[in-house]
Amino acid sequence: MTEFQDVPEIAQPLGYPGATWAFYQARTSGVRLRIPGWGMGDVLISLLGTLTVATVVSLGLSKSHIDPEHGWGLIVAFTSPWILLAGWPCLAAALKGNGAAIDFGLTIHRPHIRLGVFAGLASLALASVAGYVTVHAFGPISSSAGDLAMEQHGIVLVLFAMFALIGAPFVEEIAFRGMLFGALAKSQFTPLVASLISAGVFALFHFEPKRFLVLFVIGVVLGEARRRSGSTLTSVVAHMINNAPGAISLLGVQIAFFGH
């Protein structure tokens, strides 16, 4: 076992091979743990609810003559679906489990942070390879979010960059490597299979077919970080590292704009 996996089996409730380090810390601190009662039904509520909120908000903004792809309309359209994407998993963990921090492994452990940084750098490298293959097979690719961001300026651009760097990694990891991975593990899928399935759903949920391979590869690396550490916080750190170049480039555009 590695230092990331060397946690006694008693650290977690029987039947949930999820966030091992968080369960270990909680149990050694005297916290009475229970088997999380949330599962795939909650995953469906979270994902379908996210799509519903995104659609309703975009339509509502458009009817109010606010462009959901520009300015403050973009910020609202970009962040409002997070209410269901991360909000429902956190609520479900609070009501049916031991809380998001324990059930999803959102507790700080220095080795996990180091692994997250390494995984983030690895995801950038492997995503570049996947991007190279995709471009040669299907032609140029781009990120929809990145394209929209490049059309913004001022505080909207800065906020969008910060949300992409910090907010999106937390939200998406809680949804995909937190609840989805955990629900699959509770359904008797092996951690490796749970990691692969969560990567596939993560890639599909971005609704960018030409970027599927790139997103899937990133998801596999993030899932592997989650699997090895037993902590969603590890994949959050890795996701932040992966998003950092894009967010920094957006901030650089803003600095250059003001410089002129």
Residue pairs with C-beta under 8 A, 6 or more apart in sequence:
2 228
3 111
4 21
4 111
4 112
4 115
4 228
4 229
4 230
5 20
5 228
5 230
7 20
7 21
7 23
7 24
7 230
8 24
10 27
11 20
11 21
11 23
11 24
11 27
11 28
12 18
12 19
12 20
12 23
12 24
12 27
12 33
13 23
13 33
13 34
13 35
13 36
14 35
15 35
15 186
16 35
16 36
16 182
16 185
16 186
17 185
17 191
18 36
18 103
18 104
18 105
18 181
18 182
18 185
18 186
18 230
19 102
19 103
19 104
19 105
19 106
19 182
19 230
19 231
19 232
20 105
20 230
20 231
21 105
21 107
21 109
21 112
21 229
21 230
21 231
22 101
22 102
22 103
22 104
22 105
22 106
22 107
22 230
22 231
23 33
23 102
25 107
26 33
26 98
26 102
27 33
31 98
31 102
33 98
33 102
34 97
34 98
36 93
36 96
36 97
36 98
36 103
36 182
36 186
37 96
37 97
38 89
38 92
38 93
38 96
38 97
38 103
38 179
38 182
38 183
39 183
39 186
39 187
40 183
40 184
40 187
42 88
42 89
42 92
42 96
42 179
42 183
43 179
43 180
43 183
45 84
45 88
45 92
46 84
46 85
46 88
46 89
46 92
46 175
46 179
47 85
47 175
47 201
47 205
49 84
49 88
50 81
50 82
50 84
50 85
50 175
51 81
52 84
53 80
53 81
53 83
53 84
54 77
54 80
54 81
57 68
57 76
57 77
57 80
57 81
58 68
58 77
61 67
61 68
61 73
61 76
61 77
62 68
66 72
66 73
66 76
67 73
67 74
68 74
68 76
68 77
69 77
69 148
69 151
70 148
70 151
70 152
71 152
71 156
72 156
74 148
74 152
74 156
74 160
75 156
75 159
75 160
75 163
78 145
78 160
78 163
79 163
79 167
82 167
82 171
85 171
85 172
85 174
85 175
86 170
86 171
86 172
86 174
86 175
89 100
89 104
89 174
89 175
89 178
89 179
90 100
90 174
92 179
93 99
93 100
93 102
93 103
93 104
93 179
94 100
97 103
100 106
100 174
100 178
101 107
103 178
103 182
104 174
104 178
104 179
104 182
104 232
105 178
105 226
105 229
105 230
105 231
105 232
105 233
105 234
106 174
106 178
106 231
106 232
106 233
106 236
107 231
107 233
108 233
109 229
109 231
109 233
111 229
112 229
112 231
112 233
112 234
112 237
113 233
113 234
113 237
115 225
115 228
115 229
115 234
115 238
116 225
116 229
116 233
116 234
116 235
116 236
116 237
116 238
116 240
116 241
117 237
117 238
117 241
119 221
119 222
119 224
119 225
119 234
119 235
119 237
119 238
119 241
120 237
120 238
120 239
120 240
120 241
120 242
120 244
121 241
122 221
123 217
123 218
123 221
123 222
123 238
123 241
123 242
124 241
124 242
124 245
126 217
126 218
126 221
127 214
127 217
127 218
127 242
129 217
130 213
130 214
130 216
130 217
131 141
131 214
133 213
134 141
134 210
134 211
134 213
134 214
135 141
138 210
139 210
141 210
141 211
141 214
143 208
143 211
143 246
144 208
145 164
146 246
146 250
149 157
149 160
149 161
149 164
149 250
150 250
150 253
152 160
153 254
153 257
154 254
157 250
157 251
157 253
157 254
158 251
158 254
160 250
161 247
161 248
161 250
161 251
161 254
162 247
164 243
164 246
164 247
164 250
165 240
165 243
165 244
165 247
165 248
166 240
168 239
168 243
169 236
169 239
169 240
169 242
169 243
170 236
172 202
172 239
173 222
173 226
173 232
173 235
173 236
173 239
174 232
176 198
176 201
176 202
176 205
176 219
176 222
177 198
177 222
177 223
177 226
177 232
177 235
178 232
180 197
180 198
180 201
181 191
181 194
181 195
181 198
181 223
181 226
181 227
181 232
184 193
184 194
184 197
184 198
185 191
185 194
189 197
191 227
192 227
194 223
194 227
195 220
195 223
195 224
195 226
195 227
196 220
196 223
198 219
198 223
199 216
199 218
199 219
199 220
199 222
199 223
200 216
200 219
202 215
202 216
202 218
202 219
202 222
203 211
203 212
203 213
203 215
203 216
203 218
203 219
204 212
206 215
208 215
218 242
221 238
222 235
222 238
222 239
222 242
223 235
225 234
225 235
225 238
226 232
226 234
226 235
228 234
